[in-house]
Amino acid sequence: MNILFLNDSSLLSQGLASGFSPIDTIRYLPVRLPDWEERLTEMLRTWKPKFALADGVSISTVAWKLFPLLRRYSLPLVYWAIDDPPDWRRMSRPLGRGARLVLTPAKECLPLYQRDRMRALYFHFACNPSFHCPTEPSHQYTCDLLLVANYYTSYAQRKVGLETILTPLRSGPFHLKVFGDEHWLANTDYYTLPPEIYQGYLPHEQLPCAYSSAKIVLGLHSVIDSPTMMSMRTFEALGCRAFFLTHWSPAIENLFKNHVHLVWSRHPDETLELVRYYLSREDLRQKIARQGQEEVYRNHTYQHRLQSVRPYLEKL
C-alpha cells in the first residue's frame, strides 16, 4: 500500500510507521509546510496513495482546506485521535467527521463515535523495538530519577500525577533530572523547576539513551480515569528496558502488573517509599525492567497494533 502521513512527528516516523509491512510505502507531507497544498495536489495526481493518515492536532488548523482537497481526489483519511478522551468534543469529534476511519486509544470513546455515525476502532500507543531499545548509558543523562515530559496546563488531571510522582521527589536527597519544554520554567500554575533539575528539551533520538542511563524513569499521565488511555511514554520506556515508576490509573492496572512490569504509586508518601526501596535494590530494578520490556515486545509493538486494524485499512 502507498500511505501518506500528513505529519512527520516522531510518534509517526519512529513509532507507527514501524508497524507497517516492508512492502508498504510511506511518504511524509507535513501540512504545516507553506506549500503543502501544491505538493499534496501533485502527490495525489501522480503517486496515488491508498489513504492519508494524521495524528492529534496536526491537521486541526488546515482541516477546512484539507478535507475538500481529499474529497476531490477521493482519498480516505485515517485520523488517529491521540488526544482522546479530554479533547474528544473540541477536536476529535469535528476532525473525525472528515475522516473515513478514526483510531482512538480510549475505548470509552468508541460509543461516542458510533453515536455520531463515525467509524472508529480501538488503537493504542505502543513501542518500536528497533528504536525503543536499550543503548549504552551516557554520563549526560545519568541520574537516580529521570522524567521526560512537557508541562501542560490544559489537562487538569495531569496535576494529580505531578503531586503524586514529581512533587515529593523534588526536595529529596535524589539526583533528579527533568527534560521537556520551557513551560517547566514558566507557566500559569507557577509550578516551576529550578535549573539544577530542569535540563531542557530532549531530542527525540536521544530518548532511548536517556532511558538507559537513569536508575528510575518516572511517568506522568494526562488522563487518570480511562480504562485504556495512558501516556505513550509508558510503552516507550518499557521498550527501552527502563525501570518505570508512575502513578496509578485504571489503564495502567488493566494493561500491566505492579512490581512485575513496572511500579505504580497512589500517594506522594508511597512514591518516596518506593524510590528509597528500589534505589537500594538494583537486582529488582533490573528484573522488573526486563519483565516490562518482555511484556511490551510480546503484546504492545506497533506491528501488533497494525495487525489488528490492517484488514480495515486495506478495505478503505
C-alpha positions in Angstrom: 0.0 0.0 0.0 1.0 3.6 -0.6 0.4 5.6 2.6 0.6 9.3 3.1 1.4 10.6 6.6 0.3 14.2 7.0 2.8 14.8 9.8 6.4 13.7 10.3 6.3 13.7 14.1 8.5 11.2 16.0 5.3 9.4 17.1 4.7 8.5 13.4 8.2 8.3 11.9 9.8 6.4 14.8 6.6 4.8 16.1 3.6 4.0 14.0 5.5 3.6 10.7 7.4 0.7 12.1 4.2 -1.4 12.3 3.5 -1.4 8.5 4.7 -4.1 6.2 8.1 -3.8 4.4 6.1 -3.9 1.1 4.2 -0.7 2.1 5.5 2.6 1.0 5.2 5.6 3.4 5.7 9.2 2.4 5.5 12.2 4.7 3.9 15.6 3.9 3.5 17.8 7.0 0.6 20.1 6.5 2.4 22.8 8.4 4.6 23.4 5.4 3.8 26.6 3.5 3.4 24.8 0.1 1.6 21.7 1.4 -1.4 22.2 -0.8 0.6 22.3 -4.1 2.7 19.3 -3.0 -0.3 17.3 -1.9 -2.2 18.0 -5.1 0.8 16.8 -7.2 1.2 13.7 -5.0 -2.5 12.8 -5.3 -2.3 13.1 -9.1 0.9 11.1 -9.6 1.6 8.8 -6.6 -2.0 8.0 -5.7 -1.8 6.8 -2.0 -4.4 4.4 -0.7 -5.2 6.6 2.3 -3.8 9.6 4.3 -3.1 9.4 8.0 -3.0 12.2 10.5 -2.4 12.3 14.3 -3.6 14.7 17.0 -3.7 18.3 16.3 -1.6 18.1 13.1 -4.5 18.9 10.8 -6.7 21.0 13.0 -5.8 24.4 11.6 -5.9 23.4 8.0 -8.9 21.0 8.0 -11.1 23.5 6.2 -8.7 23.3 3.2 -7.6 19.7 3.6 -10.9 17.9 3.7 -12.3 19.4 0.4 -9.0 18.5 -1.3 -9.1 14.9 -0.1 -12.7 14.6 -1.2 -11.9 15.9 -4.6 -9.4 13.1 -5.2 -11.5 10.5 -3.2 -8.6 9.9 -0.8 -9.8 8.4 2.5 -8.4 10.0 5.7 -7.5 7.9 8.8 -7.4 10.1 11.9 -5.5 8.9 15.0 -7.3 10.7 17.9 -4.3 10.6 20.2 -5.8 13.4 22.4 -8.9 11.3 23.4 -10.7 11.5 25.7 -10.2 15.0 27.1 -10.2 16.7 23.6 -12.9 14.5 22.1 -15.6 17.1 21.9 -13.3 20.0 21.0 -11.1 18.3 18.4 -11.6 14.6 17.7 -15.3 14.9 17.0 -15.1 17.6 14.3 -12.0 16.2 12.7 -13.4 12.6 12.9 -16.3 13.8 10.8 -13.9 14.4 8.0 -12.3 11.0 8.2 -13.2 7.7 6.8 -11.8 5.9 9.9 -10.9 7.1 13.4 -8.4 5.3 15.6 -8.6 6.0 19.3 -6.5 4.9 22.3 -9.5 5.5 24.6 -12.0 2.6 24.4 -14.7 4.6 26.2 -14.8 7.0 23.2 -15.9 4.3 20.8 -19.6 4.6 21.7 -19.3 8.4 21.2 -18.1 8.0 17.6 -20.7 5.3 16.9 -23.4 7.6 18.2 -22.3 10.2 15.7 -22.2 7.7 12.9 -18.4 7.7 12.7 -16.4 4.5 12.1 -13.9 4.1 14.9 -11.5 1.4 16.2 -9.5 1.0 19.3 -5.8 1.7 18.6 -3.4 2.4 21.4 0.2 3.7 21.6 3.0 1.1 21.5 6.7 0.7 21.1 9.0 0.2 18.2 11.6 -2.4 19.2 14.1 -1.3 16.6 14.1 2.2 18.2 12.8 1.8 21.8 15.5 -0.5 23.0 18.4 -0.3 25.5 21.6 1.6 24.5 24.9 2.3 26.1 24.4 4.7 29.1 25.6 8.3 28.8 27.0 10.4 31.6 24.9 13.3 30.2 21.7 11.5 31.3 23.0 9.5 34.3 20.8 10.1 37.4 18.7 8.5 40.0 15.4 9.8 38.7 14.5 10.9 35.1 11.3 12.4 33.8 10.8 13.2 30.1 7.6 15.1 29.7 6.2 18.5 28.8 4.4 20.7 31.2 0.7 21.0 30.3 -1.8 23.5 31.8 -4.6 22.3 29.6 -5.2 18.9 31.3 -6.3 19.3 34.9 -5.9 15.6 35.6 -2.1 15.8 34.9 -1.7 17.7 38.2 -2.6 14.5 40.1 0.4 12.9 38.6 2.6 15.9 39.4 1.6 15.9 43.0 1.9 12.1 43.3 5.1 11.5 41.5 7.2 14.6 41.0 6.4 16.9 43.9 7.6 14.6 46.7 10.9 13.9 44.9 11.9 17.5 44.2 13.3 18.2 47.6 14.5 14.7 48.4 18.2 13.6 48.5 17.9 12.3 44.9 19.7 13.2 41.7 16.6 14.2 39.6 16.6 15.4 36.0 13.6 16.6 34.1 13.6 17.1 30.3 10.8 18.9 28.4 9.5 22.2 27.1 10.2 25.5 28.7 6.8 25.6 30.4 8.7 23.9 33.3 10.3 27.3 33.8 7.2 29.5 33.5 3.5 28.6 33.5 0.2 29.9 34.8 0.2 27.4 37.6 3.5 28.7 38.9 4.8 25.1 39.1 8.4 25.7 38.1 11.6 23.8 38.4 15.0 25.1 39.4 17.8 25.0 36.8 19.6 22.1 38.5 16.5 19.9 37.9 15.3 21.2 34.5 17.6 20.0 31.8 16.0 21.5 28.7 14.3 19.8 25.7 15.4 16.2 24.9 15.9 15.5 21.2 13.8 12.5 20.4 16.6 10.5 19.0 18.2 10.6 22.5 15.2 9.1 24.2 16.5 5.5 24.4 19.9 6.7 25.6 18.3 8.8 28.3 16.1 6.0 29.5 19.0 3.6 29.5 21.1 5.9 31.7 18.7 6.5 34.6 18.1 4.2 37.6 14.4 5.1 37.7 12.3 6.6 34.9 9.2 8.5 36.0 5.9 8.7 34.2 3.1 11.2 34.1 -0.4 10.8 32.5 -2.8 13.4 31.4 -5.8 11.0 31.9 -6.3 9.2 35.1 -9.9 7.8 34.8 -9.8 6.0 31.4 -9.7 2.2 31.3 -7.1 2.3 28.5 -5.7 5.7 27.8 -2.2 6.4 29.2 1.0 8.2 28.2 2.8 6.9 25.2 6.0 7.1 27.3 4.8 4.0 29.2 5.3 1.7 26.2 8.5 3.5 25.1 10.2 3.4 28.5 9.4 -0.3 29.0 10.7 -1.0 25.5 14.0 0.6 26.4 14.1 -1.7 29.4 13.8 1.1 31.9 12.6 0.7 35.4 9.4 2.7 35.2 7.6 4.3 38.2 4.3 6.1 37.5 1.1 7.0 39.3 -1.8 4.5 39.4 -4.6 4.7 36.9 -7.2 2.1 35.7 -5.4 1.9 32.4 -2.1 1.1 34.0 -3.6 -1.6 36.1 -5.6 -3.0 33.2 -2.5 -3.4 31.0 0.3 -4.1 33.4 1.2 -5.8 36.7 2.5 -3.8 39.6 6.0 -4.8 40.7 6.2 -7.2 37.8 6.3 -5.0 34.6 6.5 -1.6 36.3 5.7 0.1 39.6 2.9 2.5 40.4 2.2 4.8 43.3 -1.1 6.1 44.7 0.2 8.7 47.1 3.2 11.0 47.5 4.4 9.2 50.6 4.2 5.9 48.8 6.3 7.4 46.0 9.1 8.3 48.4 8.9 4.9 50.0 9.1 3.1 46.6 12.0 5.3 45.4 14.0 4.7 48.5 13.4 1.0 48.4 14.1 0.4 44.7 17.2 2.7 44.5 18.8 0.3 47.0 17.7 -2.8 45.0 19.4 -2.8 41.6 18.6 -6.5 41.2 14.9 -5.9 41.5 15.0 -2.9 39.2 16.7 -4.9 36.5 14.3 -7.8 36.9 11.2 -5.7 36.7 12.7 -3.7 33.8 13.4 -6.9 31.9 9.9 -8.2 32.5 8.4 -4.9 31.4 10.4 -5.0 28.2 9.4 -8.6 27.5 5.7 -7.7 28.1 5.6 -4.8 25.6 7.7 -6.6 23.0 5.3 -9.6 23.3 2.0 -7.6 23.2 2.5 -3.9 22.6 4.5 -3.1 19.5 3.2 -1.1 16.5 3.3 -4.3 14.5 0.7 -5.8 16.9 -1.3 -2.6 16.6 -1.3 -2.6 12.8 -2.2 -6.3 12.6 -5.4 -5.6 14.4 -6.6 -2.9 12.0 -4.9 -3.7 8.7 -8.0 -5.5 7.3 -10.0 -2.3 7.8 -7.2 -0.2 6.2 -7.0 -2.4 3.2 -10.8 -2.0 2.6 -10.7 1.8 2.6 
